[in-house]
Amino acid sequence: MLNKEQTDFLLINACNAAIRAGACILDIYTGDAALDFDLKSDHTPITVADRESHELIKQYLSQTRIPLLSEEGRDLLYEERRNWDLFWMVDPLDGTKEFLKGNGEFTVNIALMCDNEPVMGIVYVPYIQKFYFALKGKGAYLKRDVRPDREASFDLTQIWGDAVRLPLRERGNDPIRIAVSRSHNTPETFEHVERIRSVHAGAEIVEQGSSYKFCMLAEAEVEVYVRTSDTYEWDTAAGEVILSEAGGSVESLRDGSGIQYNKVSLHNPHFICRSKYFR
């Protein structure tokens, strides 16, 4: 179990790594060069921004001496990581398709995993300068107007100073709002949406890219998020602890259990997320 001094040290490092990576990504996003990409083995795109953000985070967090599992290091063998009791779970650029579309809906995700559960989560949305973080048992928080900065060096006082506890609302929306992926929906997604609408007439649909959907749930900007296409553990770890610390939940659509981490296969089951105000 981490003590306060250790937790503070790791929070500072994770926050500054995310902000620095966000600046790296945004420099490429707003630059003059064409946003070229390659395809990974699962046929999803990867850009120079993914690679550079990964390298920056990996190098910056190396000072913590904690191993790191990243989307761009996904080939790490299970035998090498199976006994890790503490590690970083990182998606250096979540929402690569939205990055390529130019809509700004991409994030940097960093989670600290302890005994294969997320105990710290950072989701940074550099394009709109919103910064979310959570500590297990200590709540989830939002900082606004956090500018991307390649030299970010926030200290603990600066991190906590203007942070607002989530959720931001005292009740849910009426009618409720249902979040879905902007680029990864399936017919099954909308079957679930229609089941929800059969109970909650007039429910609105909100399309959104990346793990920002977890943050919208944590804020209580939306009530429910259904995902019925492929995701990986780094897509959800940081967002899950932010949402759970804001009173929400994440459940497998298969059996209602929680998402398991550091499995042999890093694929997630299809899942449903609920805000504090939706049960």
Secondary structure as UniProt FT lines:
FT   HELIX           4..29
FT   STRAND          37..39
FT   TURN            41..42
FT   STRAND          45..47
FT   HELIX           48..61
FT   HELIX           62..64
FT   STRAND          68..70
FT   HELIX           71..73
FT   TURN            74..75
FT   HELIX           78..81
FT   TURN            82..83
FT   STRAND          86..94
FT   HELIX           96..101
FT   STRAND          107..114
FT   TURN            115..116
FT   STRAND          117..125
FT   TURN            126..129
FT   STRAND          130..135
FT   TURN            136..138
FT   STRAND          139..143
FT   TURN            150..151
FT   HELIX           156..161
FT   STRAND          164..165
FT   STRAND          177..181
FT   HELIX           187..199
FT   TURN            201..202
FT   STRAND          204..208
FT   HELIX           212..219
FT   STRAND          224..227
FT   HELIX           233..245
FT   TURN            246..247
FT   STRAND          249..252
FT   TURN            253..255
FT   STRAND          271..274
FT   TURN            276..277
//
